[in-house]
Amino acid sequence: MNTRSYDRNIYIERALRQKLDYCHKNPLTRGVVDDPADWRWRSY
């Protein structure tokens, strides 16, 4: 089990945007792609 994962309820729009930004930028941050648009499973 990954100890860094946890469920979270999001009640504030600002928090939702923060989490979505993280998801969109993570492949780029991790060096998987050079451009977020290159990520196959992108939603941005």
PQR file of N, CA, C, O and H, with PARSE charges and radii, in Angstrom:
ATOM      1  N   MET A   1       0.842  -1.182   0.000 -0.4000 1.5000
ATOM      2  CA  MET A   1       0.000   0.000   0.000 -0.0000 2.0000
ATOM      3  C   MET A   1       0.888   1.246   0.000  0.5500 1.7000
ATOM      4  O   MET A   1       1.893   1.306   0.708 -0.5500 1.4000
ATOM      5  N   ASN A   2       0.511   2.209  -0.781 -0.4000 1.5000
ATOM      6  CA  ASN A   2       1.225   3.486  -0.826 -0.0000 2.0000
ATOM      7  C   ASN A   2       0.813   4.319   0.388  0.5500 1.7000
ATOM      8  O   ASN A   2      -0.354   4.686   0.527 -0.5500 1.4000
ATOM      9  H   ASN A   2      -0.306   2.160  -1.356  0.4000 1.0000
ATOM     10  N   THR A   3       1.762   4.613   1.254 -0.4000 1.5000
ATOM     11  CA  THR A   3       1.435   5.351   2.472 -0.0000 2.0000
ATOM     12  C   THR A   3       1.240   6.837   2.225  0.5500 1.7000
ATOM     13  O   THR A   3       0.835   7.556   3.138 -0.5500 1.4000
ATOM     14  H   THR A   3       2.710   4.315   1.141  0.4000 1.0000
ATOM     15  N   ARG A   4       1.518   7.323   1.010 -0.4000 1.5000
ATOM     16  CA  ARG A   4       1.360   8.735   0.697 -0.0000 2.0000
ATOM     17  C   ARG A   4      -0.022   9.061   0.144  0.5500 1.7000
ATOM     18  O   ARG A   4      -0.309  10.227  -0.127 -0.5500 1.4000
ATOM     19  H   ARG A   4       1.848   6.738   0.268  0.4000 1.0000
ATOM     20  N   SER A   5      -0.864   8.084  -0.027 -0.4000 1.5000
ATOM     21  CA  SER A   5      -2.200   8.316  -0.585 -0.0000 2.0000
ATOM     22  C   SER A   5      -3.239   8.390   0.522  0.5500 1.7000
ATOM     23  O   SER A   5      -3.145   7.685   1.526 -0.5500 1.4000
ATOM     24  H   SER A   5      -0.630   7.137   0.193  0.4000 1.0000
ATOM     25  N   TYR A   6      -4.221   9.244   0.329 -0.4000 1.5000
ATOM     26  CA  TYR A   6      -5.311   9.329   1.281 -0.0000 2.0000
ATOM     27  C   TYR A   6      -6.509   9.986   0.616  0.5500 1.7000
ATOM     28  O   TYR A   6      -6.366  10.771  -0.321 -0.5500 1.4000
ATOM     29  H   TYR A   6      -4.297   9.817  -0.487  0.4000 1.0000
ATOM     30  N   ASP A   7      -7.678   9.657   1.110 -0.4000 1.5000
ATOM     31  CA  ASP A   7      -8.911  10.261   0.597 -0.0000 2.0000
ATOM     32  C   ASP A   7      -9.084  11.632   1.218  0.5500 1.7000
ATOM     33  O   ASP A   7      -8.620  11.894   2.328 -0.5500 1.4000
ATOM     34  H   ASP A   7      -7.795   9.019   1.871  0.4000 1.0000
ATOM     35  N   ARG A   8      -9.757  12.502   0.484 -0.4000 1.5000
ATOM     36  CA  ARG A   8      -9.981  13.845   0.989 -0.0000 2.0000
ATOM     37  C   ARG A   8     -11.257  14.397   0.354  0.5500 1.7000
ATOM     38  O   ARG A   8     -11.461  14.288  -0.855 -0.5500 1.4000
ATOM     39  H   ARG A   8     -10.134  12.290  -0.418  0.4000 1.0000
ATOM     40  N   ASN A   9     -12.091  14.978   1.173 -0.4000 1.5000
ATOM     41  CA  ASN A   9     -13.257  15.691   0.680 -0.0000 2.0000
ATOM     42  C   ASN A   9     -12.844  17.134   0.433  0.5500 1.7000
ATOM     43  O   ASN A   9     -12.156  17.744   1.252 -0.5500 1.4000
ATOM     44  H   ASN A   9     -11.925  15.066   2.156  0.4000 1.0000
ATOM     45  N   ILE A  10     -13.265  17.667  -0.691 -0.4000 1.5000
ATOM     46  CA  ILE A  10     -12.904  19.045  -1.043 -0.0000 2.0000
ATOM     47  C   ILE A  10     -14.177  19.874  -1.039  0.5500 1.7000
ATOM     48  O   ILE A  10     -15.131  19.586  -1.762 -0.5500 1.4000
ATOM     49  H   ILE A  10     -13.824  17.172  -1.356  0.4000 1.0000
ATOM     50  N   TYR A  11     -14.170  20.905  -0.213 -0.4000 1.5000
ATOM     51  CA  TYR A  11     -15.348  21.742  -0.046 -0.0000 2.0000
ATOM     52  C   TYR A  11     -15.160  23.151  -0.598  0.5500 1.7000
ATOM     53  O   TYR A  11     -16.135  23.878  -0.785 -0.5500 1.4000
ATOM     54  H   TYR A  11     -13.394  21.139   0.374  0.4000 1.0000
ATOM     55  N   ILE A  12     -13.922  23.537  -0.857 -0.4000 1.5000
ATOM     56  CA  ILE A  12     -13.614  24.898  -1.276 -0.0000 2.0000
ATOM     57  C   ILE A  12     -13.102  24.870  -2.714  0.5500 1.7000
ATOM     58  O   ILE A  12     -12.225  24.075  -3.052 -0.5500 1.4000
ATOM     59  H   ILE A  12     -13.130  22.946  -0.704  0.4000 1.0000
ATOM     60  N   GLU A  13     -13.651  25.735  -3.552 -0.4000 1.5000
ATOM     61  CA  GLU A  13     -13.271  25.750  -4.964 -0.0000 2.0000
ATOM     62  C   GLU A  13     -11.768  25.966  -5.147  0.5500 1.7000
ATOM     63  O   GLU A  13     -11.163  25.374  -6.042 -0.5500 1.4000
ATOM     64  H   GLU A  13     -14.363  26.381  -3.277  0.4000 1.0000
ATOM     65  N   ARG A  14     -11.170  26.799  -4.317 -0.4000 1.5000
ATOM     66  CA  ARG A  14      -9.730  27.063  -4.409 -0.0000 2.0000
ATOM     67  C   ARG A  14      -8.924  25.769  -4.207  0.5500 1.7000
ATOM     68  O   ARG A  14      -7.926  25.544  -4.890 -0.5500 1.4000
ATOM     69  H   ARG A  14     -11.661  27.279  -3.590  0.4000 1.0000
ATOM     70  N   ALA A  15      -9.359  24.933  -3.277 -0.4000 1.5000
ATOM     71  CA  ALA A  15      -8.689  23.654  -3.026 -0.0000 2.0000
ATOM     72  C   ALA A  15      -8.857  22.717  -4.220  0.5500 1.7000
ATOM     73  O   ALA A  15      -7.923  22.003  -4.585 -0.5500 1.4000
ATOM     74  H   ALA A  15     -10.170  25.116  -2.722  0.4000 1.0000
ATOM     75  N   LEU A  16     -10.030  22.717  -4.822 -0.4000 1.5000
ATOM     76  CA  LEU A  16     -10.266  21.894  -6.004 -0.0000 2.0000
ATOM     77  C   LEU A  16      -9.344  22.312  -7.139  0.5500 1.7000
ATOM     78  O   LEU A  16      -8.734  21.464  -7.791 -0.5500 1.4000
ATOM     79  H   LEU A  16     -10.789  23.297  -4.526  0.4000 1.0000
ATOM     80  N   ARG A  17      -9.242  23.601  -7.376 -0.4000 1.5000
ATOM     81  CA  ARG A  17      -8.354  24.092  -8.437 -0.0000 2.0000
ATOM     82  C   ARG A  17      -6.898  23.718  -8.162  0.5500 1.7000
ATOM     83  O   ARG A  17      -6.154  23.359  -9.075 -0.5500 1.4000
ATOM     84  H   ARG A  17      -9.738  24.289  -6.847  0.4000 1.0000
ATOM     85  N   GLN A  18      -6.506  23.805  -6.899 -0.4000 1.5000
ATOM     86  CA  GLN A  18      -5.138  23.447  -6.525 -0.0000 2.0000
ATOM     87  C   GLN A  18      -4.872  21.965  -6.841  0.5500 1.7000
ATOM     88  O   GLN A  18      -3.824  21.635  -7.394 -0.5500 1.4000
ATOM     89  H   GLN A  18      -7.110  24.096  -6.157  0.4000 1.0000
ATOM     90  N   LYS A  19      -5.793  21.090  -6.500 -0.4000 1.5000
ATOM     91  CA  LYS A  19      -5.630  19.656  -6.753 -0.0000 2.0000
ATOM     92  C   LYS A  19      -5.623  19.364  -8.245  0.5500 1.7000
ATOM     93  O   LYS A  19      -4.837  18.540  -8.711 -0.5500 1.4000
ATOM     94  H   LYS A  19      -6.645  21.358  -6.051  0.4000 1.0000
ATOM     95  N   LEU A  20      -6.490  20.031  -9.000 -0.4000 1.5000
ATOM     96  CA  LEU A  20      -6.516  19.828 -10.450 -0.0000 2.0000
ATOM     97  C   LEU A  20      -5.227  20.317 -11.100  0.5500 1.7000
ATOM     98  O   LEU A  20      -4.690  19.654 -11.988 -0.5500 1.4000
ATOM     99  H   LEU A  20      -7.129  20.701  -8.622  0.4000 1.0000
ATOM    100  N   ASP A  21      -4.732  21.459 -10.668 -0.4000 1.5000
ATOM    101  CA  ASP A  21      -3.460  21.965 -11.195 -0.0000 2.0000
ATOM    102  C   ASP A  21      -2.339  20.968 -10.935  0.5500 1.7000
ATOM    103  O   ASP A  21      -1.499  20.728 -11.802 -0.5500 1.4000
ATOM    104  H   ASP A  21      -5.167  21.997  -9.947  0.4000 1.0000
ATOM    105  N   TYR A  22      -2.330  20.396  -9.748 -0.4000 1.5000
ATOM    106  CA  TYR A  22      -1.321  19.392  -9.418 -0.0000 2.0000
ATOM    107  C   TYR A  22      -1.414  18.206 -10.389  0.5500 1.7000
ATOM    108  O   TYR A  22      -0.399  17.756 -10.920 -0.5500 1.4000
ATOM    109  H   TYR A  22      -3.013  20.592  -9.043  0.4000 1.0000
ATOM    110  N   CYS A  23      -2.609  17.714 -10.613 -0.4000 1.5000
ATOM    111  CA  CYS A  23      -2.799  16.572 -11.519 -0.0000 2.0000
ATOM    112  C   CYS A  23      -2.362  16.905 -12.937  0.5500 1.7000
ATOM    113  O   CYS A  23      -1.755  16.074 -13.613 -0.5500 1.4000
ATOM    114  H   CYS A  23      -3.434  18.080 -10.182  0.4000 1.0000
ATOM    115  N   HIS A  24      -2.663  18.096 -13.382 -0.4000 1.5000
ATOM    116  CA  HIS A  24      -2.306  18.496 -14.747 -0.0000 2.0000
ATOM    117  C   HIS A  24      -0.811  18.682 -14.912  0.5500 1.7000
ATOM    118  O   HIS A  24      -0.265  18.368 -15.969 -0.5500 1.4000
ATOM    119  H   HIS A  24      -3.157  18.771 -12.832  0.4000 1.0000
ATOM    120  N   LYS A  25      -0.140  19.185 -13.891 -0.4000 1.5000
ATOM    121  CA  LYS A  25       1.288  19.497 -13.994 -0.0000 2.0000
ATOM    122  C   LYS A  25       2.194  18.335 -13.588  0.5500 1.7000
ATOM    123  O   LYS A  25       3.388  18.360 -13.884 -0.5500 1.4000
ATOM    124  H   LYS A  25      -0.583  19.440 -13.032  0.4000 1.0000
ATOM    125  N   ASN A  26       1.655  17.325 -12.921 -0.4000 1.5000
ATOM    126  CA  ASN A  26       2.489  16.265 -12.380 -0.0000 2.0000
ATOM    127  C   ASN A  26       3.321  15.516 -13.436  0.5500 1.7000
ATOM    128  O   ASN A  26       4.501  15.270 -13.186 -0.5500 1.4000
ATOM    129  H   ASN A  26       0.685  17.305 -12.680  0.4000 1.0000
ATOM    130  N   PRO A  27       2.773  15.143 -14.595 -0.5600 1.5000
ATOM    131  CA  PRO A  27       3.616  14.454 -15.585  0.2800 2.0000
ATOM    132  C   PRO A  27       4.807  15.312 -16.030  0.5500 1.7000
ATOM    133  O   PRO A  27       5.893  14.790 -16.283 -0.5500 1.4000
ATOM    134  N   LEU A  28       4.601  16.602 -16.120 -0.4000 1.5000
ATOM    135  CA  LEU A  28       5.681  17.520 -16.482 -0.0000 2.0000
ATOM    136  C   LEU A  28       6.693  17.619 -15.349  0.5500 1.7000
ATOM    137  O   LEU A  28       7.899  17.552 -15.587 -0.5500 1.4000
ATOM    138  H   LEU A  28       3.719  17.026 -15.915  0.4000 1.0000
ATOM    139  N   THR A  29       6.220  17.776 -14.131 -0.4000 1.5000
ATOM    140  CA  THR A  29       7.089  17.883 -12.958 -0.0000 2.0000
ATOM    141  C   THR A  29       7.934  16.623 -12.788  0.5500 1.7000
ATOM    142  O   THR A  29       9.106  16.707 -12.420 -0.5500 1.4000
ATOM    143  H   THR A  29       5.240  17.830 -13.937  0.4000 1.0000
ATOM    144  N   ARG A  30       7.354  15.473 -13.051 -0.4000 1.5000
ATOM    145  CA  ARG A  30       8.056  14.194 -12.895 -0.0000 2.0000
ATOM    146  C   ARG A  30       8.945  13.854 -14.091  0.5500 1.7000
ATOM    147  O   ARG A  30       9.649  12.845 -14.072 -0.5500 1.4000
ATOM    148  H   ARG A  30       6.402  15.406 -13.350  0.4000 1.0000
ATOM    149  N   GLY A  31       8.917  14.686 -15.127 -0.4000 1.5000
ATOM    150  CA  GLY A  31       9.781  14.463 -16.279 -0.0000 2.0000
ATOM    151  C   GLY A  31       9.290  13.404 -17.238  0.5500 1.7000
ATOM    152  O   GLY A  31      10.065  12.890 -18.045 -0.5500 1.4000
ATOM    153  H   GLY A  31       8.344  15.506 -15.143  0.4000 1.0000
ATOM    154  N   VAL A  32       8.012  13.068 -17.165 -0.4000 1.5000
ATOM    155  CA  VAL A  32       7.444  12.051 -18.046 -0.0000 2.0000
ATOM    156  C   VAL A  32       7.228  12.615 -19.451  0.5500 1.7000
ATOM    157  O   VAL A  32       7.389  11.904 -20.443 -0.5500 1.4000
ATOM    158  H   VAL A  32       7.382  13.485 -16.509  0.4000 1.0000
ATOM    159  N   VAL A  33       6.864  13.895 -19.530 -0.4000 1.5000
ATOM    160  CA  VAL A  33       6.656  14.579 -20.808 -0.0000 2.0000
ATOM    161  C   VAL A  33       7.304  15.958 -20.747  0.5500 1.7000
ATOM    162  O   VAL A  33       7.570  16.492 -19.670 -0.5500 1.4000
ATOM    163  H   VAL A  33       6.733  14.473 -18.725  0.4000 1.0000
ATOM    164  N   ASP A  34       7.552  16.519 -21.923 -0.4000 1.5000
ATOM    165  CA  ASP A  34       8.118  17.867 -21.992 -0.0000 2.0000
ATOM    166  C   ASP A  34       7.039  18.942 -22.018  0.5500 1.7000
ATOM    167  O   ASP A  34       7.293  20.098 -21.682 -0.5500 1.4000
ATOM    168  H   ASP A  34       7.337  16.086 -22.798  0.4000 1.0000
ATOM    169  N   ASP A  35       5.848  18.556 -22.416 -0.4000 1.5000
ATOM    170  CA  ASP A  35       4.729  19.494 -22.530 -0.0000 2.0000
ATOM    171  C   ASP A  35       3.481  18.782 -21.990  0.5500 1.7000
ATOM    172  O   ASP A  35       3.214  17.648 -22.388 -0.5500 1.4000
ATOM    173  H   ASP A  35       5.642  17.617 -22.690  0.4000 1.0000
ATOM    174  N   PRO A  36       2.719  19.407 -21.104 -0.5600 1.5000
ATOM    175  CA  PRO A  36       1.526  18.734 -20.564  0.2800 2.0000
ATOM    176  C   PRO A  36       0.571  18.235 -21.653  0.5500 1.7000
ATOM    177  O   PRO A  36      -0.144  17.255 -21.444 -0.5500 1.4000
ATOM    178  N   ALA A  37       0.555  18.887 -22.788 -0.4000 1.5000
ATOM    179  CA  ALA A  37      -0.321  18.462 -23.888 -0.0000 2.0000
ATOM    180  C   ALA A  37       0.109  17.112 -24.468  0.5500 1.7000
ATOM    181  O   ALA A  37      -0.672  16.468 -25.170 -0.5500 1.4000
ATOM    182  H   ALA A  37       1.136  19.683 -22.957  0.4000 1.0000
ATOM    183  N   ASP A  38       1.339  16.677 -24.184 -0.4000 1.5000
ATOM    184  CA  ASP A  38       1.830  15.391 -24.686 -0.0000 2.0000
ATOM    185  C   ASP A  38       1.384  14.212 -23.825  0.5500 1.7000
ATOM    186  O   ASP A  38       1.543  13.060 -24.227 -0.5500 1.4000
ATOM    187  H   ASP A  38       1.973  17.200 -23.614  0.4000 1.0000
ATOM    188  N   TRP A  39       0.835  14.486 -22.658 -0.4000 1.5000
ATOM    189  CA  TRP A  39       0.397  13.413 -21.756 -0.0000 2.0000
ATOM    190  C   TRP A  39      -0.839  12.755 -22.340  0.5500 1.7000
ATOM    191  O   TRP A  39      -1.843  13.427 -22.577 -0.5500 1.4000
ATOM    192  H   TRP A  39       0.707  15.422 -22.332  0.4000 1.0000
ATOM    193  N   ARG A  40      -0.782  11.464 -22.571 -0.4000 1.5000
ATOM    194  CA  ARG A  40      -1.849  10.728 -23.238 -0.0000 2.0000
ATOM    195  C   ARG A  40      -3.193  10.853 -22.525  0.5500 1.7000
ATOM    196  O   ARG A  40      -4.229  10.971 -23.181 -0.5500 1.4000
ATOM    197  H   ARG A  40       0.034  10.919 -22.378  0.4000 1.0000
ATOM    198  N   TRP A  41      -3.190  10.828 -21.216 -0.4000 1.5000
ATOM    199  CA  TRP A  41      -4.428  10.828 -20.436 -0.0000 2.0000
ATOM    200  C   TRP A  41      -4.768  12.215 -19.915  0.5500 1.7000
ATOM    201  O   TRP A  41      -5.391  12.347 -18.862 -0.5500 1.4000
ATOM    202  H   TRP A  41      -2.349  10.732 -20.684  0.4000 1.0000
ATOM    203  N   ARG A  42      -4.374  13.225 -20.625 -0.4000 1.5000
ATOM    204  CA  ARG A  42      -4.580  14.611 -20.170 -0.0000 2.0000
ATOM    205  C   ARG A  42      -6.070  14.970 -20.146  0.5500 1.7000
ATOM    206  O   ARG A  42      -6.890  14.409 -20.872 -0.5500 1.4000
ATOM    207  H   ARG A  42      -3.868  13.118 -21.480  0.4000 1.0000
ATOM    208  N   SER A  43      -6.363  15.909 -19.297 -0.4000 1.5000
ATOM    209  CA  SER A  43      -7.725  16.434 -19.242 -0.0000 2.0000
ATOM    210  C   SER A  43      -7.697  17.946 -19.306  0.5500 1.7000
ATOM    211  O   SER A  43      -8.738  18.599 -19.227 -0.5500 1.4000
ATOM    212  H   SER A  43      -5.697  16.365 -18.708  0.4000 1.0000
ATOM    213  N   TYR A  44      -6.514  18.497 -19.447 -0.4000 1.5000
ATOM    214  CA  TYR A  44      -6.405  19.960 -19.436 -0.0000 2.0000
ATOM    215  C   TYR A  44      -6.800  20.536 -20.761  0.5500 1.7000
ATOM    216  O   TYR A  44      -6.771  21.753 -20.939 -0.5500 1.4000
ATOM    217  H   TYR A  44      -5.669  17.966 -19.510  0.4000 1.0000
TER
END
